[in-house]
């Protein structure tokens, strides 16, 4: 694991501390989660441009038609089996 260090405004640092205390986590964990979430967002934006440049083929799109079939069997009568 690599340590990253950076400066933030005092008001932002205080807000991070308040959120960490409210959530019952360390500041570091809160910041790691925030960074991870932001990186996921950035990667998803890159994915969009990739799919725009190279859309799905007809063969790949054909799988989406399966979702329209609905469930293969009606399992609602098993609803009480776990009780």
C-alpha angles and dihedrals in degrees: 000000000000124000118230120195127190141155126249134180115276091244092054092047090052091049091050089052092049092050093046091052093045091051094041095237135116118265089242092056091049091050093046090052091047092050092046091050092049092049090051089052092050092048091050090054088053089049090056092056090047092054090046090055095042112025122192117281122241089256091054092046092051090072090064089065089068089067089064091060093074124211117341092226137015106250097170091108087064091060092103095044093091094051 
